[in-house]
């Protein structure tokens, strides 16, 4: 695996995933070190000469009018971290925290934060050694950045907090020692340079966006498995229909559908069996396509934020200016992550409607009630649809925009907050729910295909069907379904179905 070079300006979503999820090594570019040193030199000049500059020689937030003596500037930074590390709830996944660490380094590497190169190098050493701080996931307003979670990220560097290392949890001090890493004492401006920023929300959101792009492909595959089981009308996917409307995602969806069902004997044409399908099949390009467009929009915003400087104050060595601004405010990410929530929710909404058509004998174009013979004695897939409906309804609640819910803090100095981290966390939860629902639809669709005794599946749907049947068999009579659902969920989360299908059919997300 290649080493990712951090320079503050060229980190891609794929690079981010390589480090956060796959454990790729990281190092600072030489240019980044030089840029960081310039801003650091200016910070030390202001401290030595006791020049009043926010966060360097003053208190924080509503305490910004309190001037700090130069001998206390180091203690000021430590106090900032230990008092701000007050998040609650379950810990973030290791990949999320690794993402936070990477993004914090990349932000500082641009040279506008005034943090010592050695301090940043310690974060990289922790990443490369597999030392991951324990960071509770709740407690950020997403306003002065992700103050609480980022402070938890910094604690082990000072010998506090907790870390994961080699699959075990240790105190921060012991975990660092086991990894052969020395703890440090923060210098002037460093606490603020490490905990002011949007790196928690961006890490959660970036991982979710990456997985959402994979899930778009799975949703297309899942839909076409149901299409095969329901003997759908492919005419509605004629490219001419979608070209004249012009939306890119819609056109990509229609192309995907036709490629997936190419060669199918189950697919029908307009007028063969009926004139038109219900919206859950006929309007699939428009619905899935809208989610594609939305998620790709979010991806573009995420890619900007991956390389953004988001702390405060910002240091401009060329002009020797220190400017207190608001780049830490999460609003530019909060709105897209709320949009991501809605776009993902819609994939589950329509998936559940297709599942309903599969189990409903009045809507399934000839399939038996509940997708099982001797319905009544057998319940079949009845409650699979119930479970999907429950999860879909939960998504509708969670999809309410977090970004419209501001609450003032810090003696009303911070009087508008973004709630961007909440939006990102909710998007991740919704994504997981979407995966559950798609798995349930795939499970039912394969049952319908077997009942239908389809002579020949499409080029792509055949691969997906075969992957499912490798782990779950046809259900002739009622049996315990949960183990089957777990196996299919594992296929979904691992992206195995998408990866295998794409060996024969390349799917588009835009």
N, C-alpha and C positions, 0 to 999 in steps of 0.2 A: 504494500500500500504506500502511495506517495506521501511525502511530508508536505503539509499545507503551510505555505509561507504567509505570514500575517504582515500586511502593510497598511491596513486601515482603509483601503479603497477598492480592493478587488476580490473580496470574499463572495463566492457564489453560494446559492442554496445547496448545490451538490457538495461543495467543500464543507459547508456547515454540517450537513448530514454525515459526511465522512468522519468528521471529528466527534460530533455529539453522539452519534449512534454507533459508528463502526470503529471508533478508537484510533483514527489516524493520528500520527504525530504532528506536532506544530512547532514552528520556530518564527522568531521575529526577523524581518528583513533589515538589512543594514540601514537603509534609508529611514525606516521607521524609528530605529534607535537614535539616529541623528535628530530627527524631528522631535522626538520625545525629550531629548536632552536639552534642546533649545528652550522648550517651554519650562522644563524643570529649572534651568538656570535662572529664568525670570522669576519664578516663584521664590527661589532662595534669595534673590536680590530684594524682593519686597519684604520678606520676613526679616532679613538682616537689617534693613533700613526702616523697619516698622511702618511701612506704608500701608494705609488702610485699604484693604481689598477684601470684598466679601468672600467668606469661607476660607480665606487664607489667614487673615489677621482679625476676623470678626466671628461672632457666633452665627447660628444658622436660622433660616426661616424668619419668624417674628423676632428672633434674638439677634438679627443682623446688625443692630445698632450698638451691640456690646463689643468693644474692642478687646482683643486678646493680646497679652504680652508675648513677645517672641519666645520666651522660655517655656511658655505653656502651649505653643502651637502643636506640638506632637501629642500632648495629652488631649488636646481638643479633638484631634482626629480619632484617637482611640475611643474617647467618650462617645463620639458620634456613632461609631460602629456598635459598641456594646449596648448602647441604649436604644438603638434603632432595630436591633435584631430581636423583634418581638412578634414574628409571624406565628400563626397557629395552624392546626389541621395536620393532615397527613403529609409526609414528605413528598416533594416533587420526585418524579422518576429520575434516575441517574442521568439519562440522556438529556433531560431538560436542564439539569444543573450544569452538565458539561457544556451545553449550548450557551448558557448564561456566562460561564467563564470565558469561553472563546469570544463571545460578542463583546464582553467588557474589555478584553485585551485589544480586540480589533478597533474598538472605539478610541481607546487611549493611544493606539499606535499612530493615529493621524497627527498627533503632536499638538493638541490643543487642551490637554488636561493637566499637565504639570506633575504627573506621577513619575517617580523614579523608574528607570529601565530595570533595575534590580527587582523592584516590587512586581512589575509586570512579568518578569522572567520567572518569578516564583509561581505565578498562576499557570504559566506554561509548563513548568516543571511538574506541578500537580496534575495537570492534564495528561502529560506524557507518562507519569508514574501510575496513573489510575487512582489518584486520591480525589474523592468527590465529596464536598461538603454536604451535610444533611440540611436541606432547606425546606421548612414547612411551606405549603402552597398558598395559604390564605393570609391576608394582611396588607396587601398593597392597594393603594388608591390609584396608582398609575398617574400620579400628578408630578411630585418632585421625583419622578422616576419610580422605580420599584425599590424604594428605600429599605423596607423591612427584609424582603427576600435577598436582596443584594448584600445587606449587612450580614445575614446568616452565611452567605457565601464567603465573606471575608473573615469571619470569626476564626476558623482554623489556622489562617495565616498568622494570627496573633497568639495561637495556642489555646483558643477557646472553642466552644461549640463541639460539633461531632462531625465525623467523616465516615464514608465507606471506603474500605481498602481491602482488596483481595477477597471480596465477598463477605466481609465482616464489618460491623460498625464499631468504631472506637471513639474515644474522646479526641478532640482536634489535636491536642498536644501529643497524645500517644500515636495516633494515626500518622501524623507528620513524621514523628521519630522513626516509626517502623518503615516508612518509605524513604528514609534517609534525607529528609528535607528539614531545613532549619526554619523556625518561626521568626517573625520580624517585629520590629517596632515601627509603627507608621510615622512618617514625617509629615511636615506641613502640606496641606491640601490633599493628601493621599486618601484619607477616609472619604472625603467628598467626591474625589475623583473615581472612587471605586463603587460607591453606593448610589450615586445620582445617575439615573439612566433607565432606559426602557428594556433592559436585557432580559428580564424575566418574562415579560409579556411577549417579547419578540422571539425568544427561544421556544416558548410553548406554541406560539402562533406559526412559527416557521416549520416546526416539526409537523404540526397539524396540517398546514398547507401542503407540504410535501406528500403526506399520506392521503390527503384529500384528492390530489391529482391521480394517485393510484386507484383510489376508490371510485373516481369518475369512470375509469375503465371497467372496474368490476360491476358498477351499476349498469353499464351498457351490456355486459355479458349476462348478468342476472336477468335483465329485461328480455333479452333475446332467448334465453332458456324458457321463460314464461311464454314468449311469443310462439315458440315451437310447440309447447304444450297446449296452447290455446288456438293454434292454427290461425295465426294472425295474418293480416293483409299487408303484404310488403309494398303495395302500390303507394301508400302514404309516404314512403321513404324515397320516392323518386327524386333525384337530385334537382330536377327543374323546379320542384315545389319550393325547395329551400334556398336555391340561388336567387330567386326573385324577391325573397324577403331580405336576404343579405347578412343575417347574423352569422358570425363565424362559428360559434359553438354549435348552433343549430345545424349548420352544414356538416360540421365534423361528426356530430352524432348520427345523422342520417347515413353518412359514409360508413361509419363503424357498424351500424346495424346491418347494412347490406353485405358488408364483408363477413360479418359473423354468421349470417344465415345463407351465405352463398352455397348453392347446391342442395339446399334442404328440400325434401319432398313434403314437409309439413306446412311450409309457407304457402300462402294462397295469394291470388290476385283479386283485385276489386271485381266483385260480381260472381266469383267462383262459388262461394258459400253464402256470402252476404255482401252488402254494398259497402259497409264501413264498420270499423271497430270503434269501441268506446275510447275515450280520451287516453286511458291508461296505456293503450298501445298506439293509437293513431297520432297522439300529440307528443309522443316520446321525444322526437328531435327537438321540438320547441322547449320542452320542460327540462330535459337533460342538458340541452344546449345552453339554456339560460344559466344553469348552475356552472357549466364549463366557463362561460364568459365571466361570471362573477368570481370564480375561484382563480382564474388567471389574472383578473384585476388585482386580487389580493396578493397573488404571487409577485406581481410587479412592485407593489408597495413594500412587501417584505424584503425584496432584494435591495431596495433603497435603504431601508432601515438597518440591514445587516452591516452596512458600511457608514452608518451615521455616527456623528459625535453628539452625545446626548446628555453630557453632564453639565455642571454649572458651578462656578463661573467658567467661561471659556477664555483661553489664553492665546493671544496672537503675538508671538515673539517678534515678528517683523516690525510691528509698530509699538511693541511693549504695552499693548492694551490688555486689560482684564475686564471682560464684559459679563455682567450678570444678566442672563437672558432666560429663556424658557424652553430650551431644546429637550429638557427632561420630560416635558408634558407628553402624555401618551395618546393624545387625541388623534394624531395621524394614524395610529395603529388601532385604536379602539373602534373607530367607525368601520374600517375594513374587516376587523375580526367579528364584529356584529354581522356584517354582510356575509362573512364566511359561515356563520351559524345558520343563517337563513338559507343560503345556497345548499348547505349540507342537509338541512332538515327536509328540504323538498325532495331530495333523492330517496329518503326513507318514506316520505308521504306517498309518493307514487308507487314505490315498491310494495308497500302494504296494500295498496289498491289492486295491484296485479295479483298479490297473494290472495286477496279476497275473491277475485274472479276465479282463481284456480280451485278454491275449496267450495265455491257456491255453484251448485249444479244448474242453477237458473242463468248463470253468467258464463259458464266455462265451455260452452259450445260442445257439450257431449260428455264431459268428464263426470264421474260419479260424485255424489255428495261427499264432501270432506276427503276426497281423493283416496277413498278406500272402498273395497267391496264389502257388502253386508253392513252398510252404514246403519247405525242404530246399535247393533251389537258392538260394532267398532266405531270409535270416535275419530280415528284417523288423524287428520291434520287440523281438526277443529280448533284446538287451543293453541296451536302454533300461530294461527292468525290472531287470536286473542293477545298473545304475548307481543306480537309485532305491533298490534294496535296500542297496547299499553306504552311501549317504548316510543312510538311515534307521538303519542299524546304528551309524553314527558318532554320530548324535543320541542313541542310547541310552546311549552312554558319556558324552557331554558332559552329559546330563541328570542325572547323579549330582549330588546337592545339594552345592554349594560351601560352604554355610553351616554344615554340620556339621563342617567341617575347620578347627578353630581351631589356631593356633600362637602361643606367647607371644613377645613382643618387648620391647625397651627395658628390659633388665635385669629382666624379669618384672613391670615396672610395668603394662605393657599385656598382661595375661595371658589375655585372651580377645579374639579378633578375629573379624570377621564374614565376611570374604571376599566381601563384597557386590559389589565391583567385578568380581571374577572371575565371579560369578553373572550380572551384567549383560552382560559381554562374551560369556559362553557363550550367553546367551539370544539375543544378536544373531547369533551364529554359527549357532545352531539355526534361527532365523528364515530366514536365507539358505538353509540346507539345505532347509527346508520349501518355499521358493519354487522351488528346483530341482525338487523332487519333484512339486509341483503342475504345473509346466510340462511335465514328462515325461508326467504323466497326461493333461493337456489335449491334448498332441500325439497320444497314442495314442487317446484317446477320439474325436477328430475323424476319425482314420483309421477307427475302428470305425463311426462314423456314416455315412461314405461307403460303406464296404463293405455296411452294412445297407441303404443307399439309403432312409433315413428320408424318408417323404413330407412330413412337417411337423414341425419341431422346436418346442419350447416357446417361449413369448414371450421368455424371458430367454436360454435356451440358444442360440436362433437368433442372437442378437446376438453372443454369445461365439464361436460357431462362425464367423461371418462375419469377426470380427476376426482369428481365427487364419488363415483362408483368404486373407486379404489379404496375408499375409507368407509362408505355407508352403502348398504344394500337396499334394494326395493323392499317396501313394507307391504307384505301380503295381508297380515292381520296385526292388530294393535300390539305394540311392544313398548318398552321404556324408551322414550325418544330423546331424553336429555343427553345420553352419551353420544348419540348421532349428531345432535346439534353442536356439542362441544368439538367433535372432530371436524365438522364443516366450518365452525368458527375459526379453528386453527388454520384451515386452508385460507380463509378470508384474511386473517390478520397477517399471515406470512406472505401474502401476495402470490401464493403458489398458483392459484387459478389464473390470475392475470399473466404471470410470467410464462406459464405453459401455453396459454392461448396466443401470446405474442410471438411465440416461436413460429407460428403459422400465419397469424393475422396481425399486422401492425395496427394498433389502435391510436387514434388521435385524441388529444385533450384540448386542442384548439384548432 
